Amino acid sequence: MYSELLSLPRWIHMVKMPDEVFQAFNNPKAGKTLATVRGDGTPHIIQVGSVMAPSPEMIAFGAILMKETGKNLEATKKAGKMVSVLVTQEMKSYQVHAKVKDYVTSGPLFDKMNEVLKGLGLKANGVWTLEPEEVWNQSASYEAGKRIL
């Protein structure tokens, strides 16, 4: 879908999201939430409408009004910790634990994000990218809580 936008470097450890999870992240009808941690250790969770997966190895989202979340993402990246993204589509849900990789303010991914957001009357100041580390099934089923990758 957006994979032609990026030529991704190959890190030593890279998790590829299963196709069903990858497709869910690129479905505009699927709900997506991002969980970060504040400086005081309390969780901070927001709904993120601009989430896309340019490839099975990357999750990206536009920073439109992300003041507190942006600070949390910067601190998480600096500490080498992970964030959590939940994608929900009908009865299926997947949780991805991911490392914060970059915040870009120019380039093909930034341009594509703003092209998509323009149709909604929005503009991103930047695009955060995440590298998946773990994928968990959180569906409303007996598979809930099972680690996929």
Rosetta blueprint (number, residue, H / E / L):
1 M L
2 Y L
3 S H
4 E H
5 L H
6 L L
7 S L
8 L L
9 P L
10 R L
11 W L
12 I L
13 H L
14 M L
15 V L
16 K L
17 M L
18 P L
19 D H
20 E H
21 V H
22 F H
23 Q H
24 A H
25 F H
26 N L
27 N L
28 P L
29 K L
30 A L
31 G E
32 K E
33 T E
34 L E
35 A E
36 T E
37 V E
38 R L
39 G L
40 D L
41 G L
42 T L
43 P E
44 H E
45 I E
46 I E
47 Q E
48 V L
49 G L
50 S L
51 V L
52 M E
53 A E
54 P E
55 S E
56 P L
57 E L
58 M E
59 I E
60 A E
61 F E
62 G E
63 A E
64 I L
65 L L
66 M L
67 K H
68 E H
69 T H
70 G H
71 K H
72 N H
73 L H
74 E H
75 A H
76 T H
77 K H
78 K H
79 A H
80 G L
81 K L
82 M E
83 V E
84 S E
85 V E
86 L E
87 V E
88 T E
89 Q E
90 E L
91 M L
92 K E
93 S E
94 Y E
95 Q E
96 V E
97 H E
98 A E
99 K E
100 V E
101 K E
102 D E
103 Y E
104 V E
105 T L
106 S L
107 G L
108 P H
109 L H
110 F H
111 D H
112 K H
113 M H
114 N H
115 E H
116 V H
117 L H
118 K H
119 G L
120 L L
121 G L
122 L L
123 K L
124 A L
125 N L
126 G E
127 V E
128 W E
129 T E
130 L E
131 E E
132 P E
133 E E
134 E E
135 V E
136 W E
137 N E
138 Q L
139 S L
140 A L
141 S L
142 Y L
143 E L
144 A L
145 G L
146 K E
147 R E
148 I L
149 L L
